[in-house]
């Protein structure tokens, strides 16, 4: 997903150093208005691509979230936690390894 959003040049909306664009005011320049519109469109595109890649169960869960960054952060946290749990399980299995006399090591 990260690769696809980067290839589409819209992954920047997840950048932590991205400066926020403030609410519109009457004396906004055309550049600020264009930047706000581009960022909003890119956020909608990111949200759509992320939701499109999810299973039906996850889609129903995250479809209420209006911003792509919030969905991305929740999913990133969820899958990092799953990966850490898998690593802990594998390490536990490694430490639980026992030699048995009737089995060859080099088989």
C-alpha positions in Angstrom: 0.0 0.0 0.0 2.8 2.4 0.9 4.5 1.7 -2.4 1.3 2.4 -4.4 0.5 5.6 -2.5 4.1 6.8 -3.0 4.0 5.9 -6.8 0.8 8.0 -7.0 2.6 10.9 -5.2 0.0 11.1 -2.5 1.8 9.4 0.4 3.0 12.8 1.6 -0.3 13.3 3.5 1.0 10.9 6.2 4.2 12.9 6.8 4.6 13.9 10.4 6.4 17.1 9.4 3.7 18.3 7.1 2.5 21.7 8.0 -1.3 22.0 8.6 -3.3 24.1 6.3 -5.6 26.3 8.4 -9.3 26.8 7.8 -10.2 29.1 4.9 -10.4 32.8 5.5 -11.6 35.6 3.2 -8.2 36.9 2.2 -6.6 33.6 1.3 -4.3 33.8 -1.8 -5.0 31.6 -4.8 -1.9 29.5 -3.9 -3.2 28.7 -0.4 -6.6 27.8 -1.9 -5.0 25.6 -4.5 -2.8 23.9 -1.9 -5.8 23.3 0.4 -7.8 21.8 -2.5 -4.9 19.5 -3.5 -4.3 18.3 0.0 -8.0 17.6 0.5 -8.2 15.7 -2.8 -5.0 13.7 -2.0 -6.4 12.8 1.4 -9.6 11.6 -0.2 -7.6 9.5 -2.7 -5.4 8.0 0.1 -8.5 7.2 2.1 -10.2 5.5 -0.8 -7.2 3.4 -1.8 -6.7 2.3 1.8 -10.4 1.4 2.3 -10.4 -0.4 -1.1 -7.6 -2.7 0.1 -9.3 -3.7 3.3 -11.4 -6.8 3.9 -15.2 -6.3 4.2 -15.0 -6.5 8.0 -12.3 -3.9 8.3 -13.9 -1.7 5.6 -17.1 -1.5 7.6 -15.1 -0.7 10.7 -13.0 2.1 9.2 -15.4 3.6 6.7 -16.7 6.1 9.3 -13.3 7.6 9.7 -13.1 10.8 7.6 -9.3 11.2 7.3 -6.7 8.9 5.7 -4.1 9.6 8.3 -6.2 8.3 11.2 -7.0 5.1 9.3 -3.3 4.6 8.5 -2.2 5.2 12.1 -4.7 2.7 13.5 -3.9 0.0 10.9 -0.1 0.6 11.3 -0.4 0.2 15.1 -2.6 -2.9 14.7 -0.3 -4.8 12.3 2.9 -3.8 14.2 1.3 -5.3 17.3 0.5 -8.5 15.4 4.0 -8.7 14.0 5.5 -8.3 17.5 3.3 -11.0 18.8 4.4 -13.4 16.1 8.1 -12.6 16.8 7.6 -13.3 20.5 6.0 -16.6 19.7 8.9 -17.6 17.4 11.5 -16.6 20.0 9.6 -18.6 22.7 9.6 -21.6 20.4 13.4 -21.1 19.9 14.1 -21.0 23.6 11.8 -24.0 24.2 13.8 -26.2 21.8 15.0 -29.4 23.3 17.4 -32.0 22.1 16.1 -35.5 21.9 18.4 -38.6 21.9 16.4 -40.5 19.3 16.4 -37.7 16.6 19.3 -36.7 14.5 20.3 -33.0 14.4 21.5 -33.2 10.8 18.6 -34.9 9.1 
